[in-house]
């Protein structure tokens, strides 16, 4: 299963828990998929917070945070990642090749 999504600020912007709850339900509904890749702009910033479950996710390469800002959406996103047993790729690939940032007139998304 390959999912591309974007947290629409007008629809979910004030309730990231509802957005990630809905997304979690969709992931569980498709739990028989051999592989799930989730890509998108979640308006979630987690700074240097750990996205993995310590003692469960094994010896994955430590994520190097590119963005040192954290927001409320980031807290909800971390809960979603742990609930669905997902992790973040950005910051774990060769340095300089994983800086996935979108910059536009109103600001930037990381």
C-alpha positions, 0 to 999 in steps of 0.5 A: 500500500502506498499512500500520499497525503497532506494534512489540509490546514482548513480541514484538520489544522485545528485537530491533528489528533482527529486527522492522525486518528483517521489515518491510523484507522485507514492503516489498520483497515489495510493491515494485510498489505505486504508493505506500506509506504506513507508519504506526505506533508503532515504539518508536523515538526518533531525536532529531535524527538525519538520517533521509534519505540526504544527496545522494540524497533531494533538497531536502526540508524539514529535520526539526525534532526534537520529541523529543531522546531517542535509543534502540537502536530508533531506530538500527534504525529509521534503518537501516530508513528508509535501506534502504527509502528512506523518511523521517519526516513528523513534524517536517516539517509546519507547526510545531504541527500535527505533534506526534504524541505518545501519552501514557499512564500508563506514559509517552509515545510520540513 
